[in-house]
């Protein structure tokens, strides 16, 4: 059974950077897609970035390109999301998710199709 858990959130100043981490466990993740999602108050959950565990192919939401970088360390079973130049509108609960290869189709939306979710880590950006 695949399990994921996020960490690294907190209170940060606008313009600063944050690096979120996600630990992943399971017999093998080679058939999985890993994704980062976020949900702000009053908003629907949105996909930010996804990456194939085996090959490292990545997808980014167009509006976030240049500000976010997704990566994974296969030897440590770790997934990361680095966000630069944080803005108050980045304030949200951030989630790590894992899904089978067909989950690629759900990266740009709410993430339905990803079967495994962490509890979330809060990022609050102050001005």
C-alpha positions in Angstrom: 0.0 0.0 0.0 1.4 3.4 -1.0 1.5 6.1 1.7 2.6 9.7 1.4 3.1 12.4 4.0 4.0 16.1 3.5 6.2 18.4 5.6 8.0 21.7 5.3 5.1 24.2 5.4 5.0 27.2 7.7 4.8 31.0 7.8 7.0 32.8 5.3 7.5 36.3 4.0 6.5 37.4 0.5 9.4 37.1 -1.9 11.0 34.2 0.0 11.2 30.5 -1.0 10.0 27.3 0.6 10.8 23.7 0.0 8.1 21.2 0.7 8.9 17.5 1.2 6.9 14.3 0.8 7.9 10.9 2.0 6.6 8.0 0.0 6.4 4.4 0.8 5.4 1.2 -1.0 6.7 -2.0 -2.5 7.5 0.0 -5.7 6.7 3.4 -7.0 7.9 2.8 -10.6 4.3 2.6 -12.0 3.2 5.8 -10.2 2.8 9.5 -10.9 3.4 11.8 -8.0 1.7 15.2 -7.7 1.5 18.4 -5.7 -1.8 20.1 -5.2 -3.0 23.0 -3.2 -6.3 24.3 -1.9 -6.8 27.9 -0.7 -9.8 29.0 1.5 -12.9 29.3 -0.7 -11.2 27.7 -3.7 -11.2 24.3 -5.3 -8.2 22.1 -5.1 -5.8 22.7 -8.0 -3.0 20.8 -9.5 0.4 22.4 -9.4 2.9 19.9 -10.7 3.3 16.2 -11.4 6.3 13.9 -12.0 6.6 10.3 -13.0 8.5 8.4 -10.3 10.5 6.2 -12.6 11.5 8.5 -15.4 11.2 11.9 -13.9 9.1 13.5 -16.6 7.4 16.6 -15.2 4.3 18.7 -15.8 3.7 22.2 -14.4 0.7 24.4 -14.3 1.3 27.1 -16.8 0.8 29.9 -14.3 3.4 28.5 -12.0 6.2 27.8 -14.5 9.4 29.5 -13.5 8.4 29.7 -9.8 8.1 26.0 -8.9 10.3 23.0 -9.4 9.3 19.4 -8.7 11.9 16.7 -8.1 12.2 13.3 -6.5 15.0 11.3 -4.9 14.4 7.7 -5.7 17.0 6.4 -3.4 15.4 8.2 -0.4 11.7 7.8 -1.5 11.3 11.6 -1.3 9.4 14.0 -3.4 10.0 17.8 -3.3 8.4 21.0 -4.4 10.4 24.2 -4.3 8.5 27.5 -4.7 10.2 30.8 -5.3 9.1 34.4 -5.0 6.2 33.5 -2.8 3.1 35.7 -2.9 0.2 36.1 -0.5 -2.1 34.3 -3.0 0.1 31.2 -2.5 -1.3 30.8 0.9 -3.0 27.4 0.9 -2.9 23.8 2.2 -0.5 21.9 0.1 -1.0 18.2 -0.6 1.2 15.4 -1.9 -0.5 12.6 -3.9 0.3 9.4 -5.6 -1.6 7.6 -8.4 -1.2 5.1 -11.1 0.0 6.2 -14.5 -3.5 7.1 -15.7 -3.5 9.8 -13.0 -1.6 12.1 -15.5 -4.9 13.1 -16.8 -5.9 14.5 -13.4 -2.8 16.6 -12.7 -4.3 19.8 -14.0 -7.5 19.6 -12.1 -8.5 18.6 -8.6 -6.6 15.4 -8.6 -9.4 12.9 -8.7 -7.8 9.8 -10.0 -4.9 10.0 -7.5 -5.7 7.3 -4.9 -3.2 8.2 -2.2 -3.1 11.5 -0.4 -1.2 13.0 2.5 -2.8 15.1 5.3 -1.5 18.4 3.9 1.0 21.0 5.1 0.0 24.6 5.5 1.9 27.4 3.8 1.0 30.9 4.8 2.6 33.9 3.0 2.6 37.2 4.8 3.2 40.6 3.1 
